[in-house]
Amino acid sequence: MVYKMIKPNSYYDSVTLMLITEDIKKRDDVEEALVGMGTDTNKEFLKELNMLDEELEKTTPNDLLIVIKGENIDMDEIEKEVENLLKAETQEDEGEKFYSSLESAVKN
């Protein structure tokens, strides 16, 4: 079964997201995963894996996609894990910060 979560207007660096995808794939309950932006390349990858649906097809390069193939996936748990990994990755960056929206970047 394919589980998905879309976070509109939540941009993150693709290298960071690739590293997080690899971490998520290590879980025993995950067959395949993509944590990435709604780019044409990522959507093509999802299509090749038979994980793309209409809702995912409509996403934009500004939307964060968390798409997991597996059985009995707890997406709340996955979301928390992704958020923790994003925090850890951005804290490791040398002064570079990522924000979930333009509005939050302007506030900070």
Phi, psi and omega per residue, in radians:
M1 nan 2.564 3.137
V2 -1.844 2.235 3.091
Y3 -1.963 2.538 -3.107
K4 -2.530 2.708 3.040
M5 -2.510 2.305 3.128
I6 -2.062 2.224 3.097
K7 -2.016 1.692 -3.099
P8 -1.047 2.529 3.060
N9 0.891 0.841 3.125
S10 -2.235 1.467 -3.054
Y11 -1.464 2.355 3.018
Y12 -2.417 2.700 3.127
D13 -1.092 2.404 -3.070
S14 -1.133 -0.600 3.127
V15 -1.139 -0.760 3.085
T16 -1.023 -0.773 -3.108
L17 -1.197 -0.600 3.078
M18 -1.121 -0.723 3.110
L19 -1.109 -0.721 3.120
I20 -1.156 -0.703 3.092
T21 -0.987 -0.792 -3.139
E22 -1.083 -0.683 3.091
D23 -1.121 -0.764 -3.127
I24 -1.135 -0.652 -3.137
K25 -1.116 -0.333 -3.135
K26 -1.321 -0.232 3.132
R27 -1.170 2.491 -3.123
D28 -1.126 -0.530 -3.073
D29 -1.526 0.001 -3.071
V30 -1.865 2.145 3.056
E31 -1.487 -0.742 -3.112
E32 -2.647 2.685 -3.116
A33 -2.670 2.656 2.950
L34 -2.473 2.117 2.953
V35 -2.033 1.862 -3.051
G36 -2.890 3.105 3.139
M37 -1.440 2.815 -3.109
G38 -1.389 0.846 -3.140
T39 -1.394 2.827 3.088
D40 -1.043 -0.672 3.134
T41 -1.088 -0.807 3.130
N42 -1.166 -0.647 3.108
K43 -1.175 -0.631 3.082
E44 -1.136 -0.719 3.085
F45 -1.041 -0.797 3.115
L46 -1.102 -0.657 3.114
K47 -1.098 -0.768 3.124
E48 -1.078 -0.514 3.139
L49 -1.603 0.107 -3.084
N50 0.993 0.709 -3.134
M51 -2.070 0.048 -3.100
L52 -1.634 2.301 3.039
D53 -2.192 -3.109 -3.091
E54 -1.038 -0.744 -3.113
E55 -1.116 -0.759 3.110
L56 -1.181 -0.623 3.129
E57 -1.057 -0.546 -3.088
K58 -1.460 -0.075 -3.109
T59 -1.236 2.831 -3.123
T60 -1.969 2.924 3.091
P61 -1.096 -0.147 3.086
N62 -1.625 -0.036 -3.087
D63 -1.759 2.309 3.071
L64 -1.468 2.240 3.119
L65 -1.921 2.320 2.980
I66 -2.133 1.846 -3.039
V67 -2.178 2.164 -3.021
I68 -2.240 2.359 3.006
K69 -1.925 2.228 -3.138
G70 3.004 -3.029 3.130
E71 -2.001 2.427 3.081
N72 0.953 0.798 3.132
I73 -1.368 2.291 3.058
D74 -1.654 1.707 -3.066
M75 -1.164 -0.473 3.053
D76 -1.114 -0.726 3.105
E77 -1.151 -0.745 3.105
I78 -1.077 -0.790 -3.131
E79 -1.035 -0.773 3.120
K80 -1.096 -0.720 3.128
E81 -1.112 -0.779 3.112
V82 -1.071 -0.791 3.134
E83 -1.060 -0.741 3.112
N84 -1.127 -0.714 3.111
L85 -1.159 -0.685 3.085
L86 -1.085 -0.756 3.112
K87 -1.081 -0.777 -3.132
A88 -1.114 -0.758 -3.134
E89 -1.141 -0.745 -3.105
T90 -1.268 -0.505 3.080
Q91 -1.222 -0.492 3.126
E92 -1.327 -0.399 3.141
D93 -1.100 2.587 -3.123
E94 -1.485 1.414 3.068
G95 1.434 -0.173 3.141
E96 -1.453 2.316 -3.118
K97 -2.138 2.597 3.109
F98 -2.123 2.432 -3.112
Y99 -2.125 2.640 -3.097
S100 -1.309 -0.263 3.113
S101 -2.772 2.866 3.074
L102 -1.086 -0.665 -3.138
E103 -1.067 -0.767 -3.141
S104 -1.217 -0.537 3.087
A105 -1.174 -0.712 -3.135
V106 -1.155 -0.663 3.139
K107 -1.141 -0.560 -3.075
N108 -1.721 nan nan
